[in-house]
């Protein structure tokens, strides 16, 4: 089954989260360090980082689809309420609007 | 009395069971079941046997099972994989249970094949050997040739097997129910649940159409593995009781000298066998749960032929993750990872002393980590681990023990074929790598996230209807709870406190969100309803808090 824009965008986001927040902590685990030789650890780490980077880049242009879905869902929450503010900041944090992304890149 | 119907119906079989039990020194079991002291005395008079026997109990249980026939042999074999339920000395003995019984007449084979395939044997096959090449408790196997000259084997189920097994299972259920009610020390092992699990496993094994599907699935899974061969089944000549598959020539993997004479590369066989076992469990979650040496053959080109797909284990994706964490923690001696996983899997009860359990687990892990790599006995280690966890009121998941059995069998086979084989060297890096790859797999996490999102949306969509349904029932006083009575007052109170907390917590969530939805409206009626809903919500929250405090006080 072909992947939708939403799936690709979401995978890109998940891949970025894993790369920035999870890879180091998993490879730092005692159990992982004991289970593999240092050479194997390094090659596995590189293999995983490459795969994550690929997933991240291939779904970059589809991240807007995820933002639209999240905005639709958060639209159910009454406006001007505390929950609405929390939801908006959550969506902004997870999927920054395209304009601010461009600004960051500049 | 509820026991009498099945007892009267199966009186003949029951008499045979009790007489075999008595002959092996188990007449006290009858007394414990309150068949009556007179029965116990009668046994002793008839068989002139003491209540206890000098033969170890494990061996006596094995002898009883062998004498009682296929159902009990199969039950014994299942229990041999459950060191969490049966003491280790009994498990060791049950592992010797032989599933070999005399064959049945060829006339019966012919009758079953013809009834199931709707054609005479001569119409389907060019020839069939009337002498079986193997006979076991479920089926027997004959060589045959198809009309086009293809060599095949026919596996035919024993005549009247479902009826025999049905009667035995009825008796087993009855006995389990009596044991559960009348022998308190056995109750914790949930004999009724074991019989139920056994019934399911046996009915799968008796369905050859299911076995055929398992063969096709296994072959598909390993289509990239040139060193494994799964015999091709013939669905057009198969049924629930008949399974026709390709005949494959090979040497039994346990015949080491024949393998050496044939010039087969022994380390490569062991390495392939271990790789297939590990991949089937941790990559596909579908594995051969009975990989004993009789089911492995080696062809002259060094490829492995796997037979008998009647008993398969399967693990869903989340379970694979759990198993991986368990195995990685165990194999790398990481006790914190192990305890955390037991907590995450919700296997640790409130009464367990975590510090003491951690100490005991650490002791086992330390001891095993000092064993030379090749000397690790995975199955024995898991059994010992099960003993420790049971002592701390933690029952390890049956899946883990089944995985342990499959790996342990492969490990034993490896050491038999190639004694220099070091299983841990093959298992540890493989499992660690699979674990890392799964934890850091973006696609898998995305699928889970998307599924959760979909579930959340469905929940939102259904919420108004569910809330309305609950409110209607509340209005009609139709809300009720069925509470199964716990053994003691304390357990009963704890169970009701948990239920109350659950109800109040659930009601708070429902009313809280219902209130938010209603408040987001311009209609005054809905706004009022929303306010009322919020008031209810906070009331339920206070109730929830009150039950928490009460629970803590208790």
Interface residues (C-beta under 8 A of the other chain):
Chain A: X6 X7 X10 X11 X14 X15 X18 X22 X23 X26 X27 X29 X30 X31 X32 X34 X35 X36 X37 X40 X44 X48 X51 X52 X55 X69 X73 X76 X77 X78 X79 X81 X83
Chain B: X328 X329 X331 X332 X333 X334 X337 X428 X429 X431 X432 X433 X435 X436 X437 X439 X440 X442 X443 X445 X446 X449 X450 X453 X456 X457 X460 X516 X517 X519 X520
